[in-house]
Amino acid sequence: MISAAAVITTTVSLSFTASPTVVVKTLALGPAISVIVDATVVRWCRFRP
């Protein structure tokens, strides 16, 4: 469930990188990267047995 939400959020954030405005691209790329890092690295370390 968390991974699916992370994929959806990342997809929506990355869709804004198609904008011709550099500011919008920058503001879209940051959250996309942070969501992927949170969903993979942080959760992997937290829930690892």
C-alpha positions as CSV (number, residue, x, y, z in Angstrom):
1,M,0.0,0.0,0.0
2,I,2.8,2.4,0.9
3,S,4.7,1.5,-2.3
4,A,1.6,2.1,-4.5
5,A,1.1,5.5,-3.0
6,A,4.7,6.3,-3.5
7,V,4.5,5.4,-7.1
8,I,1.4,7.5,-7.7
9,T,2.9,10.5,-5.9
10,T,6.2,10.2,-7.8
11,T,4.4,9.9,-11.1
12,V,2.3,13.0,-10.5
13,S,5.4,14.9,-9.3
14,L,7.4,13.8,-12.3
15,S,4.6,14.8,-14.7
16,F,5.3,18.4,-13.8
17,T,8.9,18.1,-15.1
18,A,7.5,18.4,-18.6
19,S,6.7,22.0,-17.9
20,P,8.9,24.5,-19.8
21,T,9.4,26.6,-16.6
22,V,12.6,25.7,-14.7
23,V,11.1,26.6,-11.3
24,V,8.2,24.1,-11.8
25,K,10.7,21.4,-12.9
26,T,12.8,22.0,-9.8
27,L,9.8,22.0,-7.5
28,A,8.6,18.8,-9.0
29,L,11.8,16.9,-9.0
30,G,12.6,17.4,-5.3
31,P,9.4,15.8,-3.9
32,A,9.7,13.0,-6.5
33,I,13.2,12.1,-5.3
34,S,12.3,12.4,-1.6
35,V,9.3,10.2,-1.9
36,I,11.3,7.5,-3.7
37,V,14.1,7.7,-1.1
38,D,11.5,7.5,1.7
39,A,9.6,4.6,0.2
40,T,12.7,2.5,-0.5
41,V,15.7,3.3,1.8
42,V,14.0,4.6,4.9
43,R,11.2,2.1,5.0
44,W,13.6,-0.8,4.2
45,C,15.8,0.2,7.1
46,R,12.9,0.7,9.5
47,F,11.0,-2.6,8.8
48,R,14.0,-4.9,8.2
49,P,13.9,-7.8,10.5
